[in-house]
Amino acid sequence: MLGADEPDHRGRTGLHLTGLGLDRNPGVIVDQVELLAAGWHVLRRTRFRERDAAGAWIAKVAETYDRGNGATILLYDPERRTVLLTRQFRYPVYVNDHPDGMLLETAAGLLDDDDPETAIRREAIEETGHEVADLEHVFDVYMSPGSVTERIHFYAARYSADTSAHAGGGLAEEGEHIDVVELGFDEALAAIGTGIIDAKTVMLLQWAALRGPFAPARGVATRQT
């Protein structure tokens, strides 16, 4: 099968072995990994046993979708009290009852072969046109741990006229069509749950209000600097 014994279109083999031999949790034994699909991302069915509270081993099955890990960034201007977001069409939400599939989001992308900081700098300049300087690592989060392996690395950074390198918009050769949208922070925060319903964006906006650049205590410190 492609991705197992034969290279898939990305040159990968051995994709049916991921998870075998894991021993970090003594209460879990992985017995078998079945490769269901190896397109751009990978779908596996894993059979494992988990020890319950009474010590009995319970057979379980998990299907996992492996799309790699990603990174996202909130670009903010504390002086003007604004944030820089993107808007683009997302077919998965369109097919799941979203009116038009157009989502407001923080810039983001998969790591591919890069480390998280390199990847998010790449995505920021591709999508928004801003070449950020100092990055603040916020946290790392598993977004859908019931079935998706992806871990997202969250960052924040200042933007201004000085960080602008070009107009942004994504990579035309990859079929990206991205609008860059600047919003007042209070407007963006108020739009959570209505105009902004992307999880990573909601999390970064709430972080910015509670502990980040727009938190009351941090804002006082910024003004006094």
BELVEN-V660266 format. One record per backbone hydrogen bond with DSSP energy under -0.5 kcal/mol. NH is the residue of the N-H (numbers start at 1). CO is the residue of the C=O. E is the energy in kcal/mol with one decimal. If there is no record, write none. Layout:
NH CO E
NH CO E
//
This chain:
3 6 -3.5
4 1 -2.1
5 1 -0.8
6 1 -1.6
8 12 -1.7
11 8 -2.3
14 4 -2.6
15 3 -3.1
17 14 -1.7
18 15 -0.5
20 17 -1.8
22 19 -1.7
26 24 -0.6
28 25 -1.9
29 49 -2.4
31 29 -0.5
31 47 -2.4
32 47 -1.9
34 45 -3.1
36 34 -0.7
36 43 -2.3
37 43 -1.7
39 41 -1.7
42 66 -2.5
43 37 -2.6
44 64 -2.4
45 34 -2.8
46 44 -0.5
46 62 -3.3
47 32 -2.7
48 46 -0.5
48 60 -2.3
49 29 -2.7
50 58 -2.4
51 27 -2.5
52 56 -2.9
55 52 -1.8
58 50 -2.7
58 56 -0.6
60 48 -3.3
62 46 -2.6
64 44 -2.2
64 62 -0.5
65 147 -3.0
66 42 -3.6
66 64 -0.6
67 65 -0.7
70 151 -1.9
71 109 -2.3
72 153 -2.4
73 107 -2.2
74 155 -2.1
75 73 -0.7
75 84 -0.7
76 157 -2.1
77 82 -2.7
78 76 -0.5
81 77 -1.3
82 77 -1.7
83 183 -2.7
84 75 -2.3
85 83 -0.6
85 181 -3.4
86 105 -3.2
87 179 -2.3
88 103 -1.5
90 101 -3.2
91 89 -0.5
93 90 -0.6
94 90 -1.8
95 91 -2.6
97 94 -0.6
98 93 -2.4
103 88 -2.5
103 101 -0.7
105 86 -2.8
105 103 -0.5
107 73 -0.7
109 71 -2.0
111 69 -2.8
114 111 -2.3
119 115 -2.5
120 116 -2.5
121 117 -1.9
122 118 -2.0
123 119 -2.5
124 120 -2.4
125 121 -1.9
126 122 -2.1
127 123 -2.8
128 124 -2.3
129 124 -0.9
129 125 -0.5
130 124 -1.0
131 163 -3.3
132 130 -0.9
136 156 -2.7
137 135 -0.5
138 136 -0.5
138 154 -2.7
139 154 -0.7
141 152 -2.5
143 141 -0.7
143 150 -0.8
147 144 -1.6
148 144 -2.7
149 65 -2.0
152 141 -3.1
153 70 -2.3
154 139 -3.0
154 152 -0.6
155 72 -2.0
156 136 -1.8
157 74 -2.2
159 76 -1.8
163 160 -0.9
164 160 -0.6
164 161 -0.7
165 129 -3.6
166 129 -1.4
169 127 -2.4
170 126 -2.6
172 170 -0.6
174 171 -1.3
175 172 -1.9
176 171 -2.1
178 169 -1.8
179 87 -2.7
181 85 -3.0
181 179 -0.5
183 83 -2.4
183 181 -0.5
185 81 -2.5
188 184 -2.6
189 185 -2.8
190 186 -2.1
191 187 -1.1
192 189 -1.2
193 196 -2.8
194 191 -2.2
195 191 -0.6
196 191 -2.6
197 195 -0.5
202 198 -2.5
203 199 -2.5
204 200 -2.0
205 201 -2.5
206 202 -2.4
207 203 -2.3
208 204 -2.5
209 205 -1.7
210 206 -2.2
211 207 -3.1
212 207 -2.3
214 208 -1.7
215 212 -1.6
219 215 -2.8
220 216 -1.9
221 217 -1.8
222 218 -2.3
223 219 -2.1
224 220 -1.6
225 221 -0.9
225 222 -0.6
//
